[in-house]
């Protein structure tokens, strides 16, 4: 299976991408500025292949932290 990074994953089309792609057994890094505020995304992270990541693509610091994320322990949380 493949690995996907989806931005804007807390709502709308991004959230639906997370649903569809993870339902096919793929690993998904679901990125959003405030992932903890989305109950729907939180429920999807119960799936062992979905990882919720706090990421603001307009913030350099946030992007630098994200680059290190794959080396963090599974189900790690970023802030």
N, CA, C and O atoms as CSV, one atom per row, in Angstrom:
chain,resi,resn,atom,element,x,y,z
A,1,UNK,N,N,0.824,-1.182,0.000
A,1,UNK,CA,C,0.000,0.000,0.000
A,1,UNK,C,C,0.874,1.253,0.000
A,1,UNK,O,O,2.081,1.186,0.232
A,2,UNK,N,N,0.251,2.377,-0.261
A,2,UNK,CA,C,0.960,3.647,-0.398
A,2,UNK,C,C,0.822,4.516,0.849
A,2,UNK,O,O,0.003,4.255,1.730
A,3,UNK,N,N,1.649,5.555,0.890
A,3,UNK,CA,C,1.609,6.540,1.970
A,3,UNK,C,C,1.202,7.880,1.359
A,3,UNK,O,O,1.755,8.303,0.344
A,4,UNK,N,N,0.228,8.543,1.989
A,4,UNK,CA,C,-0.280,9.820,1.507
A,4,UNK,C,C,-0.161,10.874,2.596
A,4,UNK,O,O,-0.300,10.578,3.783
A,5,UNK,N,N,0.100,12.119,2.174
A,5,UNK,CA,C,0.057,13.283,3.058
A,5,UNK,C,C,-1.082,14.151,2.538
A,5,UNK,O,O,-1.061,14.597,1.391
A,6,UNK,N,N,-2.073,14.386,3.389
A,6,UNK,CA,C,-3.236,15.173,2.985
A,6,UNK,C,C,-3.318,16.405,3.873
A,6,UNK,O,O,-3.401,16.293,5.097
A,7,UNK,N,N,-3.293,17.581,3.253
A,7,UNK,CA,C,-3.435,18.825,4.007
A,7,UNK,C,C,-4.905,19.243,4.014
A,7,UNK,O,O,-5.683,18.820,3.159
A,8,UNK,N,N,-5.268,20.060,4.968
A,8,UNK,CA,C,-6.666,20.478,5.092
A,8,UNK,C,C,-7.566,19.318,5.476
A,8,UNK,O,O,-8.720,19.245,5.055
A,9,UNK,N,N,-7.023,18.406,6.282
A,9,UNK,CA,C,-7.697,17.140,6.572
A,9,UNK,C,C,-8.749,17.211,7.669
A,9,UNK,O,O,-9.396,16.203,7.955
A,10,UNK,N,N,-8.940,18.361,8.285
A,10,UNK,CA,C,-9.886,18.429,9.405
A,10,UNK,C,C,-11.335,18.617,8.966
A,10,UNK,O,O,-12.255,18.452,9.768
A,11,UNK,N,N,-11.539,18.960,7.699
A,11,UNK,CA,C,-12.917,19.168,7.233
A,11,UNK,C,C,-12.969,19.155,5.707
A,11,UNK,O,O,-11.942,19.131,5.028
A,12,UNK,N,N,-14.167,19.171,5.203
A,12,UNK,CA,C,-14.384,19.309,3.770
A,12,UNK,C,C,-13.751,18.222,2.926
A,12,UNK,O,O,-13.742,17.046,3.290
A,13,UNK,N,N,-13.223,18.644,1.791
A,13,UNK,CA,C,-12.678,17.693,0.825
A,13,UNK,C,C,-11.443,16.976,1.362
A,13,UNK,O,O,-11.217,15.809,1.044
A,14,UNK,N,N,-10.638,17.670,2.179
A,14,UNK,CA,C,-9.468,17.025,2.776
A,14,UNK,C,C,-9.859,15.865,3.673
A,14,UNK,O,O,-9.246,14.799,3.622
A,15,UNK,N,N,-10.878,16.071,4.495
A,15,UNK,CA,C,-11.371,15.014,5.380
A,15,UNK,C,C,-11.912,13.842,4.567
A,15,UNK,O,O,-11.688,12.684,4.917
A,16,UNK,N,N,-12.615,14.137,3.496
A,16,UNK,CA,C,-13.151,13.065,2.649
A,16,UNK,C,C,-12.022,12.297,1.968
A,16,UNK,O,O,-12.111,11.078,1.822
A,17,UNK,N,N,-10.965,12.987,1.550
A,17,UNK,CA,C,-9.802,12.289,0.988
A,17,UNK,C,C,-9.230,11.312,2.011
A,17,UNK,O,O,-8.898,10.176,1.672
A,18,UNK,N,N,-9.116,11.754,3.264
A,18,UNK,CA,C,-8.608,10.871,4.323
A,18,UNK,C,C,-9.487,9.630,4.427
A,18,UNK,O,O,-8.979,8.511,4.489
A,19,UNK,N,N,-10.800,9.825,4.447
A,19,UNK,CA,C,-11.734,8.686,4.538
A,19,UNK,C,C,-11.532,7.707,3.387
A,19,UNK,O,O,-11.361,6.506,3.599
A,20,UNK,N,N,-11.554,8.234,2.172
A,20,UNK,CA,C,-11.495,7.384,0.985
A,20,UNK,C,C,-10.156,6.655,0.862
A,20,UNK,O,O,-10.122,5.453,0.600
A,21,UNK,N,N,-9.075,7.373,1.048
A,21,UNK,CA,C,-7.748,6.784,0.857
A,21,UNK,C,C,-7.422,5.786,1.958
A,21,UNK,O,O,-6.853,4.730,1.681
A,22,UNK,N,N,-7.772,6.101,3.199
A,22,UNK,CA,C,-7.478,5.169,4.294
A,22,UNK,C,C,-8.357,3.925,4.221
A,22,UNK,O,O,-7.950,2.859,4.686
A,23,UNK,N,N,-9.542,4.038,3.652
A,23,UNK,CA,C,-10.433,2.876,3.557
A,23,UNK,C,C,-9.886,1.814,2.612
A,23,UNK,O,O,-10.339,0.670,2.631
A,24,UNK,N,N,-8.923,2.185,1.793
A,24,UNK,CA,C,-8.302,1.243,0.866
A,24,UNK,C,C,-7.022,0.639,1.442
A,24,UNK,O,O,-6.267,-0.023,0.730
A,25,UNK,N,N,-6.783,0.872,2.741
A,25,UNK,CA,C,-5.636,0.275,3.412
A,25,UNK,C,C,-4.344,1.058,3.308
A,25,UNK,O,O,-3.290,0.566,3.710
A,26,UNK,N,N,-4.407,2.269,2.777
A,26,UNK,CA,C,-3.215,3.102,2.656
A,26,UNK,C,C,-2.911,3.811,3.972
A,26,UNK,O,O,-3.799,4.010,4.801
A,27,UNK,N,N,-1.658,4.187,4.152
A,27,UNK,CA,C,-1.255,4.988,5.304
A,27,UNK,C,C,-1.477,6.453,4.961
A,27,UNK,O,O,-1.105,6.906,3.878
A,28,UNK,N,N,-2.088,7.197,5.890
A,28,UNK,CA,C,-2.405,8.602,5.643
A,28,UNK,C,C,-1.894,9.463,6.791
A,28,UNK,O,O,-2.187,9.196,7.957
A,29,UNK,N,N,-1.129,10.496,6.453
A,29,UNK,CA,C,-0.763,11.543,7.391
A,29,UNK,C,C,-1.768,12.666,7.143
A,29,UNK,O,O,-1.663,13.394,6.156
A,30,UNK,N,N,-2.739,12.802,8.043
A,30,UNK,CA,C,-3.827,13.767,7.908
A,30,UNK,C,C,-3.414,15.069,8.584
A,30,UNK,O,O,-3.399,15.160,9.812
A,31,UNK,N,N,-3.081,16.067,7.786
A,31,UNK,CA,C,-2.520,17.318,8.301
A,31,UNK,C,C,-3.565,18.426,8.342
A,31,UNK,O,O,-4.353,18.604,7.413
A,32,UNK,N,N,-3.547,19.168,9.453
A,32,UNK,CA,C,-4.454,20.303,9.619
A,32,UNK,C,C,-3.858,21.265,10.632
A,32,UNK,O,O,-3.051,20.871,11.474
A,33,UNK,N,N,-4.257,22.528,10.548
A,33,UNK,CA,C,-3.767,23.509,11.519
A,33,UNK,C,C,-4.239,23.182,12.925
A,33,UNK,O,O,-3.496,23.374,13.887
A,34,UNK,N,N,-5.464,22.691,13.056
A,34,UNK,CA,C,-6.044,22.362,14.363
A,34,UNK,C,C,-6.735,21.003,14.302
A,34,UNK,O,O,-7.962,20.936,14.372
A,35,UNK,N,N,-5.978,19.933,14.176
A,35,UNK,CA,C,-6.605,18.613,14.017
A,35,UNK,C,C,-7.434,18.176,15.219
A,35,UNK,O,O,-8.381,17.405,15.066
A,36,UNK,N,N,-7.091,18.658,16.415
A,36,UNK,CA,C,-7.829,18.259,17.616
A,36,UNK,C,C,-9.241,18.834,17.663
A,36,UNK,O,O,-10.071,18.369,18.444
A,37,UNK,N,N,-9.518,19.830,16.846
A,37,UNK,CA,C,-10.846,20.439,16.839
A,37,UNK,C,C,-11.831,19.692,15.948
A,37,UNK,O,O,-13.011,20.040,15.906
A,38,UNK,N,N,-11.363,18.674,15.240
A,38,UNK,CA,C,-12.234,17.916,14.346
A,38,UNK,C,C,-12.534,16.540,14.939
A,38,UNK,O,O,-11.686,15.648,14.934
A,39,UNK,N,N,-13.736,16.387,15.442
A,39,UNK,CA,C,-14.146,15.095,16.002
A,39,UNK,C,C,-14.125,14.007,14.924
A,39,UNK,O,O,-13.762,12.865,15.204
A,40,UNK,N,N,-14.512,14.356,13.701
A,40,UNK,CA,C,-14.521,13.370,12.619
A,40,UNK,C,C,-13.109,12.861,12.327
A,40,UNK,O,O,-12.904,11.664,12.129
A,41,UNK,N,N,-12.143,13.770,12.302
A,41,UNK,CA,C,-10.763,13.356,12.072
A,41,UNK,C,C,-10.262,12.521,13.240
A,41,UNK,O,O,-9.565,11.527,13.038
A,42,UNK,N,N,-10.604,12.909,14.440
A,42,UNK,CA,C,-10.202,12.151,15.629
A,42,UNK,C,C,-10.712,10.705,15.542
A,42,UNK,O,O,-9.994,9.772,15.901
A,43,UNK,N,N,-11.927,10.523,15.075
A,43,UNK,CA,C,-12.481,9.174,14.925
A,43,UNK,C,C,-11.720,8.376,13.871
A,43,UNK,O,O,-11.523,7.172,14.029
A,44,UNK,N,N,-11.296,9.032,12.807
A,44,UNK,CA,C,-10.549,8.338,11.758
A,44,UNK,C,C,-9.178,7.881,12.243
A,44,UNK,O,O,-8.635,6.903,11.727
A,45,UNK,N,N,-8.612,8.577,13.230
A,45,UNK,CA,C,-7.288,8.184,13.719
A,45,UNK,C,C,-7.339,6.917,14.563
A,45,UNK,O,O,-6.295,6.389,14.944
A,46,UNK,N,N,-8.539,6.422,14.861
A,46,UNK,CA,C,-8.650,5.110,15.501
A,46,UNK,C,C,-8.154,4.019,14.555
A,46,UNK,O,O,-7.736,2.944,14.987
A,47,UNK,N,N,-8.207,4.314,13.264
A,47,UNK,CA,C,-7.664,3.423,12.245
A,47,UNK,C,C,-6.139,3.472,12.368
A,47,UNK,O,O,-5.557,4.557,12.379
A,48,UNK,N,N,-5.500,2.329,12.460
A,48,UNK,CA,C,-4.048,2.287,12.695
A,48,UNK,C,C,-3.231,2.870,11.555
A,48,UNK,O,O,-2.026,3.072,11.711
A,49,UNK,N,N,-3.850,3.145,10.415
A,49,UNK,CA,C,-3.095,3.675,9.284
A,49,UNK,C,C,-3.312,5.180,9.082
A,49,UNK,O,O,-2.843,5.741,8.092
A,50,UNK,N,N,-4.017,5.840,10.011
A,50,UNK,CA,C,-4.258,7.280,9.902
A,50,UNK,C,C,-3.573,7.997,11.062
A,50,UNK,O,O,-3.795,7.672,12.229
A,51,UNK,N,N,-2.741,8.972,10.724
A,51,UNK,CA,C,-1.988,9.745,11.710
A,51,UNK,C,C,-2.396,11.210,11.606
A,51,UNK,O,O,-2.264,11.819,10.545
A,52,UNK,N,N,-2.880,11.765,12.682
A,52,UNK,CA,C,-3.276,13.165,12.725
A,52,UNK,C,C,-2.044,14.013,13.040
A,52,UNK,O,O,-1.335,13.766,14.017
A,53,UNK,N,N,-1.804,15.011,12.199
A,53,UNK,CA,C,-0.601,15.838,12.342
A,53,UNK,C,C,-0.995,17.309,12.343
A,53,UNK,O,O,-1.706,17.772,11.452
A,54,UNK,N,N,-0.527,18.037,13.351
A,54,UNK,CA,C,-0.741,19.485,13.370
A,54,UNK,C,C,0.265,20.106,12.413
A,54,UNK,O,O,1.474,19.997,12.619
A,55,UNK,N,N,-0.234,20.757,11.366
A,55,UNK,CA,C,0.642,21.339,10.355
A,55,UNK,C,C,-0.014,22.570,9.755
A,55,UNK,O,O,-1.162,22.529,9.313
A,56,UNK,N,N,0.730,23.662,9.747
A,56,UNK,CA,C,0.301,24.885,9.069
A,56,UNK,C,C,1.282,25.099,7.926
A,56,UNK,O,O,2.439,25.448,8.156
A,57,UNK,N,N,0.825,24.894,6.695
A,57,UNK,CA,C,1.730,24.971,5.548
A,57,UNK,C,C,2.238,26.385,5.285
A,57,UNK,O,O,3.132,26.568,4.459
A,58,UNK,N,N,1.687,27.390,5.970
A,58,UNK,CA,C,2.169,28.764,5.811
A,58,UNK,C,C,3.226,29.133,6.851
A,58,UNK,O,O,3.697,30.270,6.880
A,59,UNK,N,N,3.600,28.180,7.703
A,59,UNK,CA,C,4.537,28.435,8.800
A,59,UNK,C,C,5.805,27.587,8.618
A,59,UNK,O,O,5.741,26.358,8.628
A,60,UNK,N,N,6.947,28.247,8.453
A,60,UNK,CA,C,8.208,27.529,8.246
A,60,UNK,C,C,8.528,26.573,9.388
A,60,UNK,O,O,8.971,25.450,9.146
A,61,UNK,N,N,8.312,26.998,10.620
A,61,UNK,CA,C,8.609,26.140,11.776
A,61,UNK,C,C,7.773,24.862,11.731
A,61,UNK,O,O,8.271,23.768,11.998
A,62,UNK,N,N,6.518,25.016,11.394
A,62,UNK,CA,C,5.619,23.873,11.306
A,62,UNK,C,C,6.090,22.892,10.228
A,62,UNK,O,O,6.061,21.679,10.437
A,63,UNK,N,N,6.517,23.407,9.093
A,63,UNK,CA,C,7.007,22.551,8.007
A,63,UNK,C,C,8.293,21.828,8.404
A,63,UNK,O,O,8.478,20.658,8.068
A,64,UNK,N,N,9.179,22.519,9.116
A,64,UNK,CA,C,10.418,21.876,9.568
A,64,UNK,C,C,10.125,20.743,10.543
A,64,UNK,O,O,10.759,19.691,10.476
A,65,UNK,N,N,9.169,20.947,11.449
A,65,UNK,CA,C,8.781,19.880,12.375
A,65,UNK,C,C,8.182,18.697,11.621
A,65,UNK,O,O,8.439,17.542,11.961
A,66,UNK,N,N,7.393,18.988,10.609
A,66,UNK,CA,C,6.763,17.911,9.843
A,66,UNK,C,C,7.805,17.049,9.140
A,66,UNK,O,O,7.636,15.834,9.039
A,67,UNK,N,N,8.868,17.656,8.659
A,67,UNK,CA,C,9.917,16.884,7.989
A,67,UNK,C,C,10.494,15.819,8.911
A,67,UNK,O,O,10.958,14.782,8.435
A,68,UNK,N,N,10.475,16.053,10.220
A,68,UNK,CA,C,11.006,15.097,11.190
A,68,UNK,C,C,9.969,14.062,11.612
A,68,UNK,O,O,10.325,13.061,12.234
A,69,UNK,N,N,8.707,14.277,11.291
A,69,UNK,CA,C,7.623,13.430,11.795
A,69,UNK,C,C,7.775,11.946,11.481
A,69,UNK,O,O,7.572,11.134,12.384
A,70,UNK,N,N,8.117,11.539,10.268
A,70,UNK,CA,C,8.200,10.092,10.008
A,70,UNK,C,C,9.182,9.341,10.895
A,70,UNK,O,O,9.058,8.126,11.051
A,71,UNK,N,N,10.152,10.034,11.478
A,71,UNK,CA,C,11.105,9.349,12.350
A,71,UNK,C,C,10.618,9.276,13.793
A,71,UNK,O,O,11.272,8.659,14.634
A,72,UNK,N,N,9.473,9.901,14.091
A,72,UNK,CA,C,8.915,9.869,15.438
A,72,UNK,C,C,8.188,8.548,15.667
A,72,UNK,O,O,7.837,7.854,14.713
A,73,UNK,N,N,7.965,8.207,16.916
A,73,UNK,CA,C,7.234,6.968,17.212
A,73,UNK,C,C,5.844,6.989,16.588
A,73,UNK,O,O,5.257,8.054,16.393
A,74,UNK,N,N,5.330,5.823,16.280
A,74,UNK,CA,C,3.995,5.711,15.700
A,74,UNK,C,C,2.963,6.352,16.625
A,74,UNK,O,O,3.063,6.269,17.850
A,75,UNK,N,N,1.996,6.976,16.024
A,75,UNK,CA,C,0.914,7.675,16.722
A,75,UNK,C,C,1.430,8.863,17.542
A,75,UNK,O,O,0.770,9.319,18.476
A,76,UNK,N,N,2.611,9.352,17.181
A,76,UNK,CA,C,3.143,10.531,17.874
A,76,UNK,C,C,2.303,11.748,17.518
A,76,UNK,O,O,1.647,11.776,16.477
A,77,UNK,N,N,2.325,12.722,18.360
A,77,UNK,CA,C,1.579,13.951,18.130
A,77,UNK,C,C,2.558,15.102,18.000
A,77,UNK,O,O,3.550,15.171,18.725
A,78,UNK,N,N,2.276,15.998,17.079
A,78,UNK,CA,C,3.117,17.176,16.908
A,78,UNK,C,C,2.351,18.398,17.378
A,78,UNK,O,O,1.126,18.455,17.266
A,79,UNK,N,N,3.082,19.385,17.909
A,79,UNK,CA,C,2.431,20.653,18.246
A,79,UNK,C,C,3.332,21.799,17.856
A,79,UNK,O,O,2.974,22.960,18.054
